[in-house]
């Protein structure tokens, strides 16, 4: 982006004009208006305008609901709204939110029939009584070792997926690409890490396929870039954007 330059013009005033201005200023200093300006007290019109502007902003915020610190999109119920310096905070205690474990969340899956079930959405709901954070991305494996832990997409969100009780986090998968060989799998497990350290321990959780789905087709990670998974995100629209961009 370019920065616009403003050319300043200097005007030289004649001695007579300067004397006139100084005299006018001296006269105004004794009046009520001059006192108000000198003391910094706003005039009634500017005060009214400021009050109106402030109440208007407050009303707009109340109508739209709180939004996260990095987006104008209203947050989902149960989602923590962090500040830039405290993005991983339990609002109830003011302390750092703990990592989500397999016992803290309920995970359901959803396929998108319109694209031949090439994509899968995972929705993790915090069923515990305290705020927790879904770190990094789910460590997904399919079948009985048929497809081991799959890699992440370039989809890291601007803030951690910290969810309050009842809140939701999302992760999307690209299972296979058109014209590639696939493997049919009948089970899936996901793991949760306890920090942003990819070498941290992983707690496993079995996730059922969507109703009416007996198996999923997945690509072969040894010969292609699929399957892949997004990072956890509290923004469903952002998750689907990353998922369908692949």
N, C-alpha and C positions, 0 to 999 in steps of 0.2 A: 504494500500500500504506500502510496506517495504522500508526503506531507505537504499541505498547501502552504505557500509562503505569502505573508501579508506585507505589502510595501507601505512603510510608514512615511508620511509626509510631514515635514516640519515647516511651520508657518512662523514668520517673524512679525511680531506685533510692534507697532510704532509706540513711541514713548507716551503719546497722548492716550492711546487706547489702554495701555497698561495702567496709567494713572486712573482712568475711568473705572476699570475693573476693580482696582484696589479700593477705591472709594465706595463702590457698590457693596463690596464684601464687608467693609467695616460697618456700613449701615445695617446689613442683614444680621450681623453678629449680635446685635442687641435685641432682635425680634424673637418671637416664639419659634418660628420655623428654624432659624439658625441654631437655637439651643437644642432642638430635637436632633438635628443633624450632627451637631458636635458631640452630643452625649451618646449617639448610637441608638437612640430610641426610634423604632420604626414608626412610620406614619400609620394612621388608621387604615388607609387603603392597602398598604403593603402588608400590614398585619392580617387583614381580612383575606387577602389573596393567599398568604402563606398558610393560614388556617384551612382555607378551602382546599388547597392543594394537598395538604397533609391528610385531611379526612378522606379525600378522594382516593389517595394511595392506600390508606388503611382499608377502605371499603372494598377496593379491588382485591386486596390480598385475602380478606375474609371470604369473599365470594368464590375465589378460585381454589382455596385451600393452600396448604404449605407445599412448596416445591423444593426439590433437592438442591444442594449447593452448587451444582454444576449444570443444571438444566432448568428451563422454564416449564417443563412438563410437570403437572401436579403429581405428587408421590402417591403410591398405592397405600391403602390402609395398612397399618402395622409396620410400615417401613420407616426406619430411622432417618431423620433429616439432619445430617451432620454439617458442621462448619468446615471451612477449609483446613483448619488446624486440628480438628478433633473428629475426623471422619469415622472413627471406629469406637463410638461411645454408646454405652447403655444409658439412655435418657433417664431411666428410673433411678439409677445409682450415681450417674455422672462419671463412672469408671469405665475403663476399657472393656469393650464387649468380649466375651469369651468365644472361642471357636464353636461352631455348630458340630455336634457329633451325630452319629446315626440315630441315637435315641431322641434327639431334639426335633427332628423333622419327619414329615410325612411326604413322600415323593410319589407323584403320579406322572404318567407319560401320555403323550398325545401324538398321533400321526396326522399327516396332512394328505388325505386321499387324492386331492387334485393333482399331486405330483408323484403319484404311484408310491406313496409312503417312502420317499427318499429322505425326508426330514422327520426328526423326532424332537418334540419339546418336552423337557423335564421341568416340572413345577415343584419346588420344595417349600412346604408350609411349616413355619415354626410352631410346633405344638407344645413347646415347653412354656414355663412361666417366666422366662427371662430372655432378654435380647441376646442374640448370638450372631456371629459372622460366618458367612460361607466364603472361605478363602479360595483363591485361584479358580479352579474349574473342577467339575466332578471327574474322578478317575474311573472311567467307564471300561468295563470288560463284558464280552458277550460269550454265551455258551460255557461249556466246561473247558475253558482254556482255548476255545476255537479262535477267538480274537482277544488278544491280551489288551492291556491298558492302551487306550488310543490317545493321540496327541491333540493339543489345543489349536484352535484357530487364532489368528491375530485379532483378538476381540476384547482386549483388556479394557474394562470400564474406567471412567475417571475417578471413581470412588469404590471402596470395598462394598460388597453386598452384605450390609449389616441389617438384620431384620428383627423387629420387635415381635413379641408373642402374637400369633395370628398373621404376621407378615409373610410375604412370599419372595422367593428368589427364583430366577429362571436360567436355564441353560439349554442351548439348542444343538442338535447333532445333524450333520450331513452324513447319511448312512452309506450312500453309494452314488456314483455318477452314471449318467447314461452311457451305454455301450461298454461297461466294464463287467467282468465276471464277479459274481457275488456268492456269498455263503449264507445259507438259511440258518438262523440261530433261534433257539427257543427260550433263552433266559438271558438276563442282564443283571449285573451288579454295579453299584457306583460307590466310590470312596470319598471321604471327606478329609481334608488335611487340616492340621491345627495351627497353621501359620502360613506366611507367604514363602516359606522355604520349601521348595519342591521335593526336597529329600525327607521331609517330615513324615511321620507315621500316618497311615491311612486306615480309617475305620470303614468297613464294608457294609453295604446295605443292598439287599435284593430288591429290585424294582419290577413290578408286574408290567406286562405289555398292556396297551389299551384294550378295552372290552372288544371282543370279537376278533382280536389279533392273536393268532396262535404262534406266529413266528415273524421274524424280521429278516430282510435281506440286507447284508452288509458287505462292503467291499473288502478287499484283501490288502491290509496295510503294508504287506511286504512287497507289493507290486504297484501300489497307488497311494495317493494322499488321503484316501478315505478308509474308514470313517474318521471324522473329526468332531470336536466338541468346542463350544464357546466357553468363555469364562462365565462364572456366576454373575448375574446382573439383576438388580431389582426393577429394571425397566424392561417390560415385556416387548415393547415396540423396538427397542434397541437390540434386544436378543434376536428377534425375528429378522431384523435387518441384516445382522451379521450372518445368521444361519442361511438365509435365502440368497445372500450375495455369493455363496460358494457353489 
